[in-house]
Amino acid sequence: MTRAEPGRGTGDRLTPVLRPVRAGNGFEEALEQILQIVRLGLVPGGERLPAERELAERLGISRVTLREVLKVLQDQGLVESRRGRYGGTFVLARTDTPGEHELRRRVAAVDIEDVLRFREVLEVGAAGLCAAHGLDAERAARLREALERTNDAPLADYRRRDTLLHLTLAELCGSPSLTARYAAVRASVNDLLDCIPLLVRNLEHSQRQHTALVEAVLDGDADGAREIMREHCAGTAALLRGFLA
């Protein structure tokens, strides 16, 4: 009798989750999908994920990007890599910890989808207004300075400086009502972000988006600013849904 290869037969049950990611947020969206597979139990603890080649093809990403995603999952204690004939990436059985209970309590207190959608509406709107109406020299300098502070931020201080950049953009749009509501929703977003790890690959990607966003605003490209901000919000949403939903 031939021994069954670990992980064989998982393809059909993964079809509802696995799909090609969009180019703009490939790492974040691939991580979201594989996290969903693990957290939904579509591949139970002890079983193997599909082979790297298959996963990369189904997600539409390079194997280099996929390996970065799998490294995050391994660092979080969700999967482990095994070598040998029956090796691969295996899902680890989950055990609740005090931190897990706290995470569930915090997530249960927030309507994640409502927070993410409201955040996107406010941020996309603020970016478009800043670009459409233009910024004078003093306000443009403030925006550039806020961006520069995120560029050289130590990892431990990154989220605070990232928050200040986004709050600056909201303030510069010229609507105090929007600014106040954005500050409130950003507090909820930060509570959620505190529940997930800082990922260097994601931060590097976010910085490229921040730079492109500020350039679009300063160039008066309202459509471009709105689209970049929409994509930026989608990347954060993908990570939060993957880890918390």
Secondary structure, 3 states (H helix, E strand, C coil): CCCCCCCCCCHHHHCCCCCCCCHHHHHHHHHHHHHHHHHCCCCCCCCECCCHHHHHHHHCCCHHHHHHHHHHHHHCCCEEEECCCCCEEEECCCCCCHHHHHHHHHHHCCCHHHHHHHHHHHHHHHHHHHHHHCCCHHHHHHHHHHHHHHHCCCHHHHHHHHHHHHHHHHHHCCCHHHHHHHHHHHHHHHHHHCCCCCCHHHHHHHHHHHHHHHHHHHCCCHHHHHHHHHHHHHHHHHHHHHHHC
